[in-house]
Amino acid sequence: MSEVIHRRVVRDEDGMRLDRWFRIHFPQVTFAYLNKLARTGQLRVAGKRVKPNARLEEGQEIRVPPLAFEARPADAPTAEAKPLTKDEKKLFQSMILHEDKDIYVLNKPAGLAVQGGTKTHRHIDGLLIGLGAELGERPRLVHRLDRETSGVLVIAKRRAVAASLGKLFATRTVRKIYWAAVKGVPKPPQGKIDVALIKAASPDGDRVRAAEEHEEEAQRAVTHYSVIDKAPPVMAWMSLKPSTGRQHQLRAHMAHIGHPILGDDKFGGDQDLPAAISNRLHLHARRIVFPHPRGGTVDVTAPLPPHMQETWGLFGFDPQRYDEG
């Protein structure tokens, strides 16, 4: 791209971070490169210099400067990238729920990180780098799940597919259904939680909390919930449908209404559990439904992880008897 271009922020992008907007519209731009553009004043929103974490507003104009390359370096395997080992191939194959020419849909196990970090050596993104060494182009994450959250995770096999799916996820045309076990039984049994969230200072640095009205950095977050079955007063089996995709949204929202997810060590769900219940996070991305880039609909359901199957069995809940159409 050799010319300056200007893009208008549309309604579905209102409130989106600028760096995420770039991941959707210009996936070849690395985060480091975006930082450089911002630092040198080449990147502007509504005529003003901005940082990559700036929040966008509908109608604002984004100035995109000439980009120095057409292909993102990370799309091609580096010399250091090694093909998957036999065990890594087996692990990746065991997670596949759906595969076609463009995408994988995985059933991510609880405890496996999506991306690397300090002391995190095995993660989904690392497996994709290994796949890229074999395939010639690294498959790409389309969205993310917390390390301890299990369930459906969508992977694009090529950058162009990732860009197409990224737009779908940003415009909220993707239907996500999570299953969770929470402390107590919410009343009413169905409802909507519309509570903005904000990052809170904590030793781990990534906890969120309900925001106050005056806090400018707050992000709107909406979750629809429904009690599927219950074992009062101990717990309830919940269906959770997020309308927004904020970090730790479901976990923070359930804690906010006084019913933290069982085993959740960030939001109080790990305290005073009956000995028979596993002290692991009981949150599972059960189902995802979205339009396929080539047409038609992808509709994939993931079976519960072993620790949640044990809890369901303990209370006589049958996951086979309930699924939402």
C-alpha positions in Angstrom: 0.0 0.0 0.0 1.7 3.2 -1.2 -0.9 5.9 -0.5 -2.5 7.3 2.5 -6.1 6.0 2.9 -8.9 7.2 5.2 -11.5 4.9 6.7 -14.7 5.8 8.6 -15.5 3.9 11.8 -18.9 2.2 11.4 -21.5 1.5 14.0 -20.4 -2.1 14.8 -16.9 -0.8 15.4 -17.9 1.8 18.0 -15.9 1.2 21.2 -13.4 -1.1 19.5 -9.7 -0.7 20.3 -7.6 0.7 17.4 -5.2 -2.2 17.5 -8.1 -4.7 17.1 -9.5 -2.6 14.2 -6.1 -3.0 12.5 -6.0 -6.8 13.1 -9.3 -7.0 11.2 -8.7 -4.6 8.4 -4.9 -4.8 8.0 -3.9 -8.1 9.5 -0.4 -7.8 7.9 0.4 -4.9 10.3 2.2 -6.3 13.4 1.6 -4.8 16.8 5.2 -3.6 16.9 4.8 -1.9 13.5 1.5 -0.3 14.6 3.3 1.1 17.7 5.9 2.6 15.5 3.3 4.3 13.3 1.7 5.7 16.4 5.0 6.8 17.9 6.0 8.6 14.8 2.7 10.4 14.5 1.7 8.7 11.2 -1.3 7.1 12.7 -4.3 9.5 13.4 -7.9 9.3 14.4 -10.2 12.3 13.9 -7.0 14.2 13.0 -5.3 13.6 16.3 -2.3 11.4 17.2 -3.4 8.3 19.1 -2.0 5.2 20.8 -2.9 1.7 19.6 -5.1 1.1 22.6 -7.3 4.1 21.8 -11.1 3.4 21.7 -12.9 4.3 18.4 -16.2 6.0 18.1 -18.7 5.7 15.2 -18.1 8.3 12.5 -14.5 9.0 13.3 -12.0 9.0 10.4 -8.9 6.8 10.7 -5.8 7.9 8.7 -3.8 4.9 7.6 -0.4 5.9 6.3 1.5 4.1 3.5 2.5 0.7 4.7 6.0 -0.5 4.0 5.0 -4.1 3.1 2.2 -6.2 1.7 2.8 -9.4 3.6 3.0 -9.8 7.3 6.3 -11.5 8.2 4.7 -13.8 10.7 2.5 -15.3 7.9 5.5 -17.1 6.5 7.4 -19.7 8.7 10.7 -18.4 10.1 13.9 -20.4 10.0 13.4 -21.1 13.7 9.9 -22.6 13.2 10.0 -26.3 13.6 7.3 -28.8 12.4 5.2 -30.3 15.0 6.5 -33.3 16.9 4.6 -36.6 16.8 3.0 -35.9 20.2 2.1 -32.3 19.2 0.4 -33.6 16.0 -1.5 -36.1 18.0 -2.6 -33.4 20.5 -3.7 -31.1 17.7 -5.6 -33.8 15.8 -7.4 -34.8 19.0 -8.8 -31.3 19.4 -10.3 -31.0 15.9 -14.1 -31.0 15.8 -14.5 -29.5 12.3 -12.1 -29.0 9.4 -12.6 -27.8 5.9 -10.4 -25.9 3.3 -10.5 -22.7 5.2 -10.9 -23.4 9.0 -10.4 -25.6 11.9 -12.8 -25.6 14.9 -11.1 -27.1 17.9 -12.2 -28.3 21.3 -9.6 -26.6 23.5 -8.9 -28.5 26.7 -9.0 -26.7 30.0 -5.5 -25.7 31.1 -4.1 -25.3 27.6 -3.2 -21.6 26.9 -4.3 -20.1 23.6 -1.2 -17.9 23.4 2.3 -18.0 25.0 3.5 -15.9 27.9 5.8 -16.1 30.9 6.4 -19.8 31.9 3.9 -20.8 29.2 5.7 -23.2 26.8 2.9 -25.1 25.2 0.0 -23.2 23.7 -2.3 -23.2 20.7 -0.5 -20.5 18.9 2.8 -22.4 19.2 1.1 -25.4 17.6 -0.1 -23.2 14.7 3.5 -22.0 14.2 4.6 -25.6 13.9 1.7 -26.3 11.4 2.9 -23.3 9.4 6.3 -24.8 9.1 4.7 -27.8 7.3 1.9 -26.0 5.4 3.9 -22.9 4.2 1.5 -20.4 5.9 0.7 -20.3 9.6 -2.9 -20.8 10.5 -4.2 -17.9 12.6 -6.3 -17.5 15.8 -9.7 -15.8 15.1 -10.7 -15.3 18.8 -9.5 -16.5 22.2 -10.4 -18.4 25.3 -9.0 -18.1 28.8 -6.4 -20.8 29.6 -8.8 -22.6 32.0 -11.9 -22.3 29.8 -12.5 -25.3 27.5 -14.5 -25.6 24.3 -14.9 -24.3 20.8 -12.1 -22.3 19.3 -12.0 -21.2 15.6 -8.8 -21.2 13.6 -8.3 -19.8 10.1 -6.0 -21.6 7.8 -4.9 -18.5 5.9 -4.6 -14.8 6.7 -7.3 -13.8 4.2 -9.7 -16.1 5.9 -8.7 -14.8 9.3 -9.5 -11.2 8.1 -12.9 -12.3 6.9 -13.8 -14.1 10.1 -12.4 -11.3 12.2 -14.9 -8.9 10.7 -17.7 -11.3 11.6 -16.6 -11.6 15.2 -16.2 -7.8 15.5 -19.8 -7.2 14.1 -21.4 -9.7 16.6 -22.9 -11.9 13.9 -21.3 -14.9 15.6 -23.5 -16.8 18.1 -21.7 -18.2 21.1 -23.2 -20.4 23.9 -21.2 -21.2 27.0 -22.2 -23.7 29.7 -21.1 -23.0 33.3 -21.7 -24.3 36.8 -22.2 -21.4 39.3 -22.5 -21.1 43.1 -26.2 -21.0 44.2 -29.1 -20.5 41.9 -29.6 -17.0 40.2 -33.0 -15.3 40.6 -34.7 -14.6 38.3 -33.7 -17.8 36.4 -33.3 -15.8 33.1 -32.0 -12.3 32.6 -29.5 -9.9 31.1 -26.5 -8.5 32.8 -25.6 -5.1 31.3 -22.6 -4.1 33.4 -19.5 -2.3 32.0 -16.2 -3.7 33.0 -12.8 -2.2 33.6 -9.3 -3.6 34.4 -8.6 -3.7 38.1 -5.2 -3.5 39.8 -4.3 -6.9 41.0 -1.1 -9.1 41.4 -1.9 -11.0 38.2 -2.6 -7.8 36.3 -5.5 -9.1 34.2 -8.5 -9.1 36.5 -11.6 -7.0 35.7 -14.4 -5.6 37.8 -17.6 -3.8 37.4 -17.0 -0.2 36.5 -18.4 3.0 38.0 -20.3 5.4 35.8 -17.5 8.0 35.8 -14.7 5.7 34.7 -13.8 6.5 31.1 -11.8 3.3 30.4 -14.9 1.1 31.1 -16.1 -1.2 28.3 -19.8 -2.0 27.9 -20.4 -5.7 28.4 -23.7 -7.6 28.0 -24.4 -11.2 28.9 -27.7 -13.1 28.6 -28.1 -16.0 31.1 -30.5 -18.8 31.7 -30.7 -21.5 34.4 -30.9 -24.9 32.6 -31.0 -27.1 35.8 -30.2 -26.6 39.4 -29.2 -28.4 42.6 -30.1 -25.8 45.3 -28.6 -24.5 47.3 -25.2 -25.7 46.0 -25.1 -24.9 42.3 -26.9 -24.2 39.0 -26.1 -25.3 35.4 -26.2 -22.1 33.3 -26.4 -21.2 29.6 -24.5 -18.0 29.0 -24.7 -16.0 25.8 -22.3 -13.0 25.6 -23.4 -10.1 23.3 -19.9 -8.6 23.7 -16.5 -10.2 24.0 -14.7 -8.5 26.9 -11.9 -10.2 28.8 -13.2 -12.4 31.6 -16.7 -11.1 30.9 -18.7 -14.1 31.8 -16.7 -14.8 34.9 -16.9 -11.1 36.1 -20.6 -10.9 35.3 -21.6 -14.0 37.2 -19.6 -12.9 40.2 -21.2 -9.5 40.0 -24.7 -10.9 40.5 -23.4 -13.1 43.4 -23.1 -16.4 41.6 -19.4 -16.9 40.7 -18.5 -19.8 38.4 -17.3 -22.9 40.3 -13.6 -23.2 40.5 -12.9 -19.6 39.5 -9.9 -18.5 41.5 -10.1 -14.9 40.2 -13.7 -14.2 41.2 -14.3 -16.2 44.3 -15.7 -19.4 42.8 -13.0 -21.6 44.3 -14.0 -20.9 47.9 -16.0 -23.3 50.1 -16.6 -25.9 47.4 -17.9 -29.3 48.5 -15.1 -31.8 48.5 -16.7 -33.9 45.7 -16.5 -31.0 43.2 -13.3 -30.4 41.2 -11.7 -27.0 42.1 -11.2 -26.2 38.4 -13.0 -23.6 36.4 -16.5 -24.8 35.3 -16.8 -22.7 32.2 -17.1 -24.3 28.7 -17.5 -22.8 25.3 -20.3 -25.2 24.3 -21.3 -24.1 20.8 -20.5 -21.6 18.1 -22.6 -20.7 15.0 -21.3 -18.3 12.3 -21.5 -17.8 8.5 -18.8 -19.6 6.6 -16.7 -17.3 4.3 -17.6 -19.5 1.3 -21.3 -19.6 2.2 -23.5 -21.7 4.4 -23.3 -21.9 8.2 -20.8 -23.5 10.6 -22.5 -24.9 13.7 -20.2 -26.8 16.1 -20.8 -28.2 19.6 -18.0 -29.3 21.9 -18.4 -32.1 24.6 -17.8 -31.1 28.2 -14.3 -31.6 29.7 -13.8 -34.4 32.1 -14.0 -32.4 35.3 -17.3 -30.8 34.3 -18.7 -34.2 33.2 -17.9 -35.4 36.7 -19.8 -32.5 38.3 -22.8 -33.0 36.0 -22.8 -36.7 36.9 -22.6 -35.9 40.6 -25.8 -33.8 40.4 -27.6 -36.0 37.8 -27.4 -33.5 35.0 -27.5 -35.0 31.5 -25.8 -32.8 28.9 -27.3 -35.0 26.1 -30.8 -34.0 27.0 -30.4 -30.3 26.5 -29.0 -28.2 23.6 -30.3 -24.9 22.2 -31.4 -24.7 18.6 
